[in-house]
Structures are given as structure tokens and as C-alpha cells.
Amino acid sequence: MAKAREITADPAPAKEESFEASAERLGDIVKRLEGGDLPLEESLRLFEEGIQVARSAQARLEAAERRVDELLGVDDQGRPLTRPFE
């Protein structure tokens, strides 16, 4: 009988991926979970990974949206707002 893999409450952070790679990974996770043929432990591990990937992707998306808002911003005289490039 195989020993069950322990699932920790505080997993290692997901590695940094592009937003597109994160979206693709989330799609893969959803397909596997929807298949319904995984053991409970594997389902929980994938769900946990999916939450981490989704939160990371959401943070990158929000940062991009803030940057777009900054780039489209104008001051009271209609001049574009600028800041140094990072």
C-alpha cells in the first residue's frame, strides 16, 4: 500500500511565471480536476496549486491595470502624467 503524501497548510510559493503561462497552467489544473478520476490527495494538491497560481496571476494583472491607468492619466492642464521608467 502506497503511503499518502502529506499536504501542508503552507505550501511553497509558486514559481514566477508569465501571466499567459499561469492561465495555461490553471486551465490544465481545471481539466484534471473536472475529470474526476484523481485520488483525493492529488485533487487537494492540484486545488492548492491552482489557488496559488490564480492569486499570483491576479496580482500581475492588477499591477498591469494600474500601470495602464498611470499611462493614460492626465493632469489638470491635460498633460500626460509621467514617472521614471522602472
Distance bins in CASP14 RR format, pairs under 12 A and 6 or more apart:
PFRMAT RR
TARGET T0000
AUTHOR 0000-0000-0000
RMODE 2
METHOD distances of the structure
MODEL  1
2 39 0 0 0 0 1 0 0 0 0 0 0
2 41 0 0 0 0 0 1 0 0 0 0 0
2 42 0 0 0 0 0 1 0 0 0 0 0
3 41 0 0 0 0 0 1 0 0 0 0 0
4 39 0 0 0 0 1 0 0 0 0 0 0
4 40 0 0 0 0 1 0 0 0 0 0 0
4 41 1 0 1 0 0 0 0 0 0 0 0
4 42 0 0 0 0 0 1 0 0 0 0 0
4 44 0 0 0 0 0 1 0 0 0 0 0
4 45 0 0 0 0 0 1 0 0 0 0 0
5 11 0 0 0 0 0 1 0 0 0 0 0
5 39 0 0 0 0 1 0 0 0 0 0 0
5 40 0 0 0 0 0 1 0 0 0 0 0
5 41 1 0 1 0 0 0 0 0 0 0 0
5 42 0 0 0 0 1 0 0 0 0 0 0
5 44 0 0 0 0 1 0 0 0 0 0 0
5 45 1 0 0 1 0 0 0 0 0 0 0
5 48 0 0 0 0 0 1 0 0 0 0 0
6 41 0 0 0 0 1 0 0 0 0 0 0
6 44 0 0 0 0 0 1 0 0 0 0 0
6 45 0 0 0 0 0 1 0 0 0 0 0
7 39 0 0 0 0 0 1 0 0 0 0 0
7 40 0 0 0 0 1 0 0 0 0 0 0
7 41 1 0 0 1 0 0 0 0 0 0 0
7 42 0 0 0 0 1 0 0 0 0 0 0
7 43 0 0 0 0 0 1 0 0 0 0 0
7 44 1 0 1 0 0 0 0 0 0 0 0
7 45 1 0 0 1 0 0 0 0 0 0 0
7 46 0 0 0 0 0 1 0 0 0 0 0
7 47 0 0 0 0 1 0 0 0 0 0 0
7 48 1 0 0 1 0 0 0 0 0 0 0
7 49 0 0 0 0 0 1 0 0 0 0 0
8 44 0 0 0 0 0 1 0 0 0 0 0
8 45 0 0 0 0 1 0 0 0 0 0 0
8 48 0 0 0 0 1 0 0 0 0 0 0
9 44 0 0 0 0 0 1 0 0 0 0 0
9 48 0 0 0 0 1 0 0 0 0 0 0
10 48 0 0 0 0 0 1 0 0 0 0 0
10 52 0 0 0 0 0 1 0 0 0 0 0
11 44 0 0 0 0 0 1 0 0 0 0 0
11 45 0 0 0 0 1 0 0 0 0 0 0
11 46 0 0 0 0 0 1 0 0 0 0 0
11 47 0 0 0 0 0 1 0 0 0 0 0
11 48 1 0 1 0 0 0 0 0 0 0 0
11 49 1 0 0 1 0 0 0 0 0 0 0
11 50 0 0 0 0 0 1 0 0 0 0 0
11 51 0 0 0 0 1 0 0 0 0 0 0
11 52 1 0 0 1 0 0 0 0 0 0 0
11 53 0 0 0 0 0 1 0 0 0 0 0
11 55 0 0 0 0 0 1 0 0 0 0 0
12 45 0 0 0 0 0 1 0 0 0 0 0
12 48 0 0 0 0 0 1 0 0 0 0 0
12 49 0 0 0 0 0 1 0 0 0 0 0
12 52 0 0 0 0 1 0 0 0 0 0 0
13 48 0 0 0 0 0 1 0 0 0 0 0
13 49 0 0 0 0 0 1 0 0 0 0 0
13 51 0 0 0 0 0 1 0 0 0 0 0
13 52 1 0 0 1 0 0 0 0 0 0 0
13 53 0 0 0 0 0 1 0 0 0 0 0
13 55 0 0 0 0 1 0 0 0 0 0 0
13 56 0 0 0 0 1 0 0 0 0 0 0
13 59 0 0 0 0 0 1 0 0 0 0 0
14 21 0 0 0 0 0 1 0 0 0 0 0
14 22 0 0 0 0 1 0 0 0 0 0 0
14 25 0 0 0 0 1 0 0 0 0 0 0
14 26 0 0 0 0 0 1 0 0 0 0 0
14 29 0 0 0 0 0 1 0 0 0 0 0
14 48 0 0 0 0 1 0 0 0 0 0 0
14 49 1 0 0 1 0 0 0 0 0 0 0
14 50 0 0 0 0 1 0 0 0 0 0 0
14 51 0 0 0 0 1 0 0 0 0 0 0
14 52 1 0 1 0 0 0 0 0 0 0 0
14 53 1 0 1 0 0 0 0 0 0 0 0
14 54 0 0 0 0 1 0 0 0 0 0 0
14 55 0 0 0 0 1 0 0 0 0 0 0
14 56 1 0 1 0 0 0 0 0 0 0 0
14 57 0 0 0 0 1 0 0 0 0 0 0
14 59 0 0 0 0 0 1 0 0 0 0 0
14 60 0 0 0 0 0 1 0 0 0 0 0
15 21 0 0 0 0 1 0 0 0 0 0 0
15 22 0 0 0 0 0 1 0 0 0 0 0
15 25 0 0 0 0 0 1 0 0 0 0 0
15 49 0 0 0 0 0 1 0 0 0 0 0
15 52 0 0 0 0 1 0 0 0 0 0 0
15 53 0 0 0 0 1 0 0 0 0 0 0
15 56 0 0 0 0 1 0 0 0 0 0 0
16 22 0 0 0 0 1 0 0 0 0 0 0
16 52 0 0 0 0 0 1 0 0 0 0 0
16 53 0 0 0 0 0 1 0 0 0 0 0
16 56 1 0 0 1 0 0 0 0 0 0 0
16 57 0 0 0 0 0 1 0 0 0 0 0
16 59 0 0 0 0 0 1 0 0 0 0 0
16 60 0 0 0 0 1 0 0 0 0 0 0
17 23 0 0 0 0 1 0 0 0 0 0 0
17 24 0 0 0 0 1 0 0 0 0 0 0
17 25 1 0 0 1 0 0 0 0 0 0 0
17 26 0 0 0 0 0 1 0 0 0 0 0
17 49 0 0 0 0 0 1 0 0 0 0 0
17 50 0 0 0 0 0 1 0 0 0 0 0
17 52 0 0 0 0 0 1 0 0 0 0 0
17 53 1 0 0 1 0 0 0 0 0 0 0
17 54 0 0 0 0 0 1 0 0 0 0 0
17 56 1 0 0 1 0 0 0 0 0 0 0
17 57 0 0 0 0 1 0 0 0 0 0 0
17 60 0 0 0 0 1 0 0 0 0 0 0
18 24 0 0 0 0 1 0 0 0 0 0 0
18 25 0 0 0 0 0 1 0 0 0 0 0
18 53 0 0 0 0 0 1 0 0 0 0 0
18 56 0 0 0 0 0 1 0 0 0 0 0
18 57 0 0 0 0 1 0 0 0 0 0 0
18 60 0 0 0 0 1 0 0 0 0 0 0
18 61 0 0 0 0 0 1 0 0 0 0 0
18 64 0 0 0 0 0 1 0 0 0 0 0
19 25 0 0 0 0 0 1 0 0 0 0 0
19 26 0 0 0 0 0 1 0 0 0 0 0
19 53 0 0 0 0 0 1 0 0 0 0 0
19 54 0 0 0 0 0 1 0 0 0 0 0
19 56 0 0 0 0 1 0 0 0 0 0 0
19 57 1 0 1 0 0 0 0 0 0 0 0
19 58 0 0 0 0 1 0 0 0 0 0 0
19 59 0 0 0 0 1 0 0 0 0 0 0
19 60 1 0 1 0 0 0 0 0 0 0 0
19 61 1 0 0 1 0 0 0 0 0 0 0
19 62 0 0 0 0 0 1 0 0 0 0 0
19 63 0 0 0 0 1 0 0 0 0 0 0
19 64 1 0 0 1 0 0 0 0 0 0 0
19 65 0 0 0 0 0 1 0 0 0 0 0
20 26 0 0 0 0 0 1 0 0 0 0 0
20 27 0 0 0 0 0 1 0 0 0 0 0
20 57 0 0 0 0 1 0 0 0 0 0 0
20 60 0 0 0 0 0 1 0 0 0 0 0
20 61 0 0 0 0 0 1 0 0 0 0 0
21 27 0 0 0 0 0 1 0 0 0 0 0
21 28 0 0 0 0 0 1 0 0 0 0 0
21 53 0 0 0 0 1 0 0 0 0 0 0
21 56 0 0 0 0 0 1 0 0 0 0 0
21 57 0 0 0 0 1 0 0 0 0 0 0
21 60 0 0 0 0 0 1 0 0 0 0 0
22 28 0 0 0 0 0 1 0 0 0 0 0
22 29 0 0 0 0 0 1 0 0 0 0 0
22 49 0 0 0 0 0 1 0 0 0 0 0
22 50 0 0 0 0 1 0 0 0 0 0 0
22 51 0 0 0 0 0 1 0 0 0 0 0
22 52 0 0 0 0 1 0 0 0 0 0 0
22 53 1 0 1 0 0 0 0 0 0 0 0
22 54 1 0 0 1 0 0 0 0 0 0 0
22 55 0 0 0 0 1 0 0 0 0 0 0
22 56 1 0 0 1 0 0 0 0 0 0 0
22 57 1 1 0 0 0 0 0 0 0 0 0
22 58 0 0 0 0 1 0 0 0 0 0 0
22 59 0 0 0 0 0 1 0 0 0 0 0
22 60 1 0 0 1 0 0 0 0 0 0 0
22 61 0 0 0 0 1 0 0 0 0 0 0
23 29 0 0 0 0 0 1 0 0 0 0 0
23 30 0 0 0 0 0 1 0 0 0 0 0
23 50 0 0 0 0 0 1 0 0 0 0 0
23 53 0 0 0 0 1 0 0 0 0 0 0
23 54 0 0 0 0 1 0 0 0 0 0 0
23 56 0 0 0 0 0 1 0 0 0 0 0
23 57 1 0 0 1 0 0 0 0 0 0 0
23 58 0 0 0 0 0 1 0 0 0 0 0
23 60 0 0 0 0 0 1 0 0 0 0 0
23 61 0 0 0 0 1 0 0 0 0 0 0
24 30 0 0 0 0 0 1 0 0 0 0 0
24 31 0 0 0 0 0 1 0 0 0 0 0
24 53 0 0 0 0 1 0 0 0 0 0 0
24 57 0 0 0 0 0 1 0 0 0 0 0
25 31 0 0 0 0 0 1 0 0 0 0 0
25 32 0 0 0 0 0 1 0 0 0 0 0
25 46 0 0 0 0 0 1 0 0 0 0 0
25 49 0 0 0 0 1 0 0 0 0 0 0
25 50 1 0 0 1 0 0 0 0 0 0 0
25 52 0 0 0 0 0 1 0 0 0 0 0
25 53 1 0 1 0 0 0 0 0 0 0 0
25 54 0 0 0 0 1 0 0 0 0 0 0
25 56 0 0 0 0 0 1 0 0 0 0 0
25 57 0 0 0 0 1 0 0 0 0 0 0
26 32 0 0 0 0 0 1 0 0 0 0 0
26 33 0 0 0 0 0 1 0 0 0 0 0
26 46 0 0 0 0 0 1 0 0 0 0 0
26 47 0 0 0 0 0 1 0 0 0 0 0
26 49 0 0 0 0 1 0 0 0 0 0 0
26 50 1 0 0 1 0 0 0 0 0 0 0
26 51 0 0 0 0 1 0 0 0 0 0 0
26 52 0 0 0 0 0 1 0 0 0 0 0
26 53 1 0 1 0 0 0 0 0 0 0 0
26 54 1 0 0 1 0 0 0 0 0 0 0
26 55 0 0 0 0 0 1 0 0 0 0 0
26 56 0 0 0 0 0 1 0 0 0 0 0
26 57 1 0 0 1 0 0 0 0 0 0 0
26 58 0 0 0 0 0 1 0 0 0 0 0
27 33 0 0 0 0 1 0 0 0 0 0 0
27 34 0 0 0 0 1 0 0 0 0 0 0
27 46 0 0 0 0 0 1 0 0 0 0 0
27 49 0 0 0 0 0 1 0 0 0 0 0
27 50 0 0 0 0 1 0 0 0 0 0 0
27 53 0 0 0 0 1 0 0 0 0 0 0
27 54 0 0 0 0 0 1 0 0 0 0 0
27 57 0 0 0 0 0 1 0 0 0 0 0
28 34 0 0 0 0 0 1 0 0 0 0 0
28 35 0 0 0 0 0 1 0 0 0 0 0
28 46 0 0 0 0 1 0 0 0 0 0 0
28 49 0 0 0 0 0 1 0 0 0 0 0
28 50 0 0 0 0 1 0 0 0 0 0 0
28 53 0 0 0 0 1 0 0 0 0 0 0
29 35 0 0 0 0 0 1 0 0 0 0 0
29 38 0 0 0 0 0 1 0 0 0 0 0
29 42 0 0 0 0 0 1 0 0 0 0 0
29 43 0 0 0 0 0 1 0 0 0 0 0
29 44 0 0 0 0 0 1 0 0 0 0 0
29 45 0 0 0 0 1 0 0 0 0 0 0
29 46 1 0 1 0 0 0 0 0 0 0 0
29 47 1 0 0 1 0 0 0 0 0 0 0
29 48 0 0 0 0 1 0 0 0 0 0 0
29 49 1 0 0 1 0 0 0 0 0 0 0
29 50 1 0 1 0 0 0 0 0 0 0 0
29 51 0 0 0 0 1 0 0 0 0 0 0
29 52 0 0 0 0 0 1 0 0 0 0 0
29 53 1 0 0 1 0 0 0 0 0 0 0
29 54 0 0 0 0 1 0 0 0 0 0 0
29 57 0 0 0 0 0 1 0 0 0 0 0
30 36 0 0 0 0 0 1 0 0 0 0 0
30 43 0 0 0 0 0 1 0 0 0 0 0
30 46 0 0 0 0 1 0 0 0 0 0 0
30 47 0 0 0 0 1 0 0 0 0 0 0
30 49 0 0 0 0 0 1 0 0 0 0 0
30 50 0 0 0 0 1 0 0 0 0 0 0
30 53 0 0 0 0 0 1 0 0 0 0 0
30 54 0 0 0 0 0 1 0 0 0 0 0
31 37 0 0 0 0 0 1 0 0 0 0 0
31 38 0 0 0 0 0 1 0 0 0 0 0
31 46 0 0 0 0 0 1 0 0 0 0 0
32 38 1 0 0 1 0 0 0 0 0 0 0
32 39 0 0 0 0 0 1 0 0 0 0 0
32 42 0 0 0 0 1 0 0 0 0 0 0
32 43 0 0 0 0 1 0 0 0 0 0 0
32 45 0 0 0 0 0 1 0 0 0 0 0
32 46 1 0 1 0 0 0 0 0 0 0 0
32 47 0 0 0 0 0 1 0 0 0 0 0
32 49 0 0 0 0 0 1 0 0 0 0 0
32 50 0 0 0 0 0 1 0 0 0 0 0
33 39 0 0 0 0 0 1 0 0 0 0 0
33 40 0 0 0 0 0 1 0 0 0 0 0
33 42 0 0 0 0 1 0 0 0 0 0 0
33 43 1 0 0 1 0 0 0 0 0 0 0
33 44 0 0 0 0 0 1 0 0 0 0 0
33 45 0 0 0 0 0 1 0 0 0 0 0
33 46 1 0 1 0 0 0 0 0 0 0 0
33 47 1 0 0 1 0 0 0 0 0 0 0
33 48 0 0 0 0 0 1 0 0 0 0 0
33 49 0 0 0 0 0 1 0 0 0 0 0
33 50 0 0 0 0 1 0 0 0 0 0 0
33 51 0 0 0 0 0 1 0 0 0 0 0
34 43 0 0 0 0 0 1 0 0 0 0 0
34 46 0 0 0 0 0 1 0 0 0 0 0
34 47 0 0 0 0 0 1 0 0 0 0 0
35 42 0 0 0 0 0 1 0 0 0 0 0
35 43 0 0 0 0 1 0 0 0 0 0 0
35 46 0 0 0 0 0 1 0 0 0 0 0
36 42 0 0 0 0 0 1 0 0 0 0 0
36 43 1 0 0 1 0 0 0 0 0 0 0
36 46 0 0 0 0 0 1 0 0 0 0 0
37 43 0 0 0 0 1 0 0 0 0 0 0
38 44 0 0 0 0 1 0 0 0 0 0 0
38 45 0 0 0 0 1 0 0 0 0 0 0
38 46 1 0 0 1 0 0 0 0 0 0 0
38 47 0 0 0 0 0 1 0 0 0 0 0
39 45 0 0 0 0 1 0 0 0 0 0 0
39 46 0 0 0 0 0 1 0 0 0 0 0
40 46 0 0 0 0 0 1 0 0 0 0 0
40 47 0 0 0 0 0 1 0 0 0 0 0
41 47 0 0 0 0 0 1 0 0 0 0 0
41 48 0 0 0 0 0 1 0 0 0 0 0
42 48 0 0 0 0 0 1 0 0 0 0 0
42 49 0 0 0 0 0 1 0 0 0 0 0
43 49 0 0 0 0 0 1 0 0 0 0 0
43 50 0 0 0 0 0 1 0 0 0 0 0
44 50 0 0 0 0 0 1 0 0 0 0 0
44 51 0 0 0 0 0 1 0 0 0 0 0
45 51 0 0 0 0 0 1 0 0 0 0 0
45 52 0 0 0 0 0 1 0 0 0 0 0
46 52 0 0 0 0 0 1 0 0 0 0 0
46 53 0 0 0 0 0 1 0 0 0 0 0
47 53 0 0 0 0 0 1 0 0 0 0 0
47 54 0 0 0 0 0 1 0 0 0 0 0
48 54 0 0 0 0 0 1 0 0 0 0 0
48 55 0 0 0 0 0 1 0 0 0 0 0
49 55 0 0 0 0 0 1 0 0 0 0 0
49 56 0 0 0 0 0 1 0 0 0 0 0
50 56 0 0 0 0 1 0 0 0 0 0 0
50 57 0 0 0 0 1 0 0 0 0 0 0
50 58 0 0 0 0 0 1 0 0 0 0 0
51 57 0 0 0 0 0 1 0 0 0 0 0
51 58 0 0 0 0 0 1 0 0 0 0 0
52 58 0 0 0 0 0 1 0 0 0 0 0
52 59 0 0 0 0 0 1 0 0 0 0 0
53 59 0 0 0 0 0 1 0 0 0 0 0
53 60 0 0 0 0 0 1 0 0 0 0 0
54 60 0 0 0 0 0 1 0 0 0 0 0
54 61 0 0 0 0 0 1 0 0 0 0 0
55 61 0 0 0 0 0 1 0 0 0 0 0
55 62 0 0 0 0 0 1 0 0 0 0 0
56 62 0 0 0 0 0 1 0 0 0 0 0
56 63 0 0 0 0 0 1 0 0 0 0 0
57 63 0 0 0 0 0 1 0 0 0 0 0
57 64 0 0 0 0 0 1 0 0 0 0 0
58 64 0 0 0 0 0 1 0 0 0 0 0
58 65 0 0 0 0 0 1 0 0 0 0 0
59 65 0 0 0 0 0 1 0 0 0 0 0
59 66 0 0 0 0 0 1 0 0 0 0 0
60 66 0 0 0 0 0 1 0 0 0 0 0
60 67 0 0 0 0 0 1 0 0 0 0 0
61 67 0 0 0 0 0 1 0 0 0 0 0
61 68 0 0 0 0 0 1 0 0 0 0 0
62 68 0 0 0 0 0 1 0 0 0 0 0
62 69 0 0 0 0 0 1 0 0 0 0 0
63 69 0 0 0 0 0 1 0 0 0 0 0
63 70 0 0 0 0 0 1 0 0 0 0 0
63 86 0 0 0 0 0 1 0 0 0 0 0
64 70 0 0 0 0 0 1 0 0 0 0 0
64 71 0 0 0 0 0 1 0 0 0 0 0
65 71 0 0 0 0 0 1 0 0 0 0 0
65 72 0 0 0 0 0 1 0 0 0 0 0
66 72 0 0 0 0 0 1 0 0 0 0 0
66 73 0 0 0 0 0 1 0 0 0 0 0
66 83 0 0 0 0 0 1 0 0 0 0 0
67 73 0 0 0 0 0 1 0 0 0 0 0
67 81 0 0 0 0 0 1 0 0 0 0 0
67 83 0 0 0 0 1 0 0 0 0 0 0
67 85 0 0 0 0 0 1 0 0 0 0 0
67 86 0 0 0 0 1 0 0 0 0 0 0
69 81 0 0 0 0 1 0 0 0 0 0 0
70 80 0 0 0 0 1 0 0 0 0 0 0
70 81 1 0 0 1 0 0 0 0 0 0 0
70 82 0 0 0 0 1 0 0 0 0 0 0
70 83 1 0 0 1 0 0 0 0 0 0 0
70 84 0 0 0 0 0 1 0 0 0 0 0
70 85 0 0 0 0 0 1 0 0 0 0 0
70 86 0 0 0 0 0 1 0 0 0 0 0
71 80 1 0 0 1 0 0 0 0 0 0 0
71 81 0 0 0 0 1 0 0 0 0 0 0
71 82 0 0 0 0 1 0 0 0 0 0 0
71 83 0 0 0 0 1 0 0 0 0 0 0
71 85 0 0 0 0 0 1 0 0 0 0 0
72 78 0 0 0 0 0 1 0 0 0 0 0
72 80 0 0 0 0 1 0 0 0 0 0 0
72 81 0 0 0 0 1 0 0 0 0 0 0
72 82 0 0 0 0 0 1 0 0 0 0 0
73 79 0 0 0 0 1 0 0 0 0 0 0
73 80 1 0 0 1 0 0 0 0 0 0 0
73 81 1 0 1 0 0 0 0 0 0 0 0
73 82 0 0 0 0 1 0 0 0 0 0 0
73 83 0 0 0 0 0 1 0 0 0 0 0
74 80 1 0 1 0 0 0 0 0 0 0 0
74 81 1 0 0 1 0 0 0 0 0 0 0
74 82 0 0 0 0 0 1 0 0 0 0 0
75 81 1 0 1 0 0 0 0 0 0 0 0
75 82 0 0 0 0 1 0 0 0 0 0 0
END
